[in-house]
Amino acid sequence: MLLEKTFFGGKTEQRVIENIKRHMKTLGSACEVFKEAVEKQDKELMLSVADLEREGDVIRREIISNIYEGAFLPFLRPSICRFVEIVDEAFDVLEDAAYEFEYLELDDEEIEEDCIKIADVNLKMCEMLSIAFETLFTKEDLREKNLAIRIYEKKIDEIKFDLIKKLRKKEVKDFWEGKILSDFISFLTHVSDVIEDASDYLYIMNVSLR
C-alpha cells in the first residue's frame, strides 16, 4: 500500500513521524498551560507558554532538517513541511496571546469566563488534531475528525461574536488598556483558525495519498 510505504519507509521517516507527534503534543501542553494560567490569573505560569514555544521550534527545525536529508518521497516532503509550519504558526499565535496577557487585567468575570471557554476549546481542537494525524496510519475516517475540528472552530466563533458585544459596552481607562484586551482576544481566537487550517491541510494530504 502506497501510504504505508511512504510513511513507514525507514528509520528516518519514523523519527520524523514521532517528532511531528511530539510537536503537536507540545502544542497541546502549551494550550493547557495557557488555559490554566487564565483560570488562575497567573502571569508567572503564563511565561511557560514561551518556553514550550521554544521547545516546539527546536522540534520543528529537527523535523525539517530530517525531511531535507531525504526522509519520505520527494512529492510528499513539501506537504509534510507545510503541515508542520502551520502547527508551528499556532505556537506563535498562542505565544502572542500569552505576551499580551502579561499586561492585561481581566477584571470582568463574564469576559474572563469567555476567554477560559475559548482556551478550553483551543485545547480540545489541538487534541483532536493529534488524533486526526494518527488516522493517516489507520483505516479510520479522517473526515469525522476534520468535522469535529470545524465544529469546535464554529463554537469559538460564536463565543467570539458574543464577546465582541460585551467588549463594546466595556469601559476602559485608556487607549492601551483597550488595545491590549482587544489584541489578546484577537490572538486567542485566531489559534483555532490556524488549527483548522492544519486540519484542512491534513485532509488534503490524506486524499492525495489514497
Secondary structure, DSSP 8 states (H G I E B T S, - for coil): -HHHHHHSSSHHHHHHHHHHHHHHHHHHHHHHHHHHHHHHT-HHHHHHHHHHHHHHHHHHHHHHHHHHTT-S-TTTHHHHHHHHHHHHHHHHHHHHHHHHHTT-----HHHHHHHHHHHHHHHHHHHHHHHHHHGGGSSS-HHHHHHHHHHHHHHHHHHHHHHHHHHHH---SSHHHHHHHHHHHHHHHHHHHHHHHHHHHHHHHHHHH-
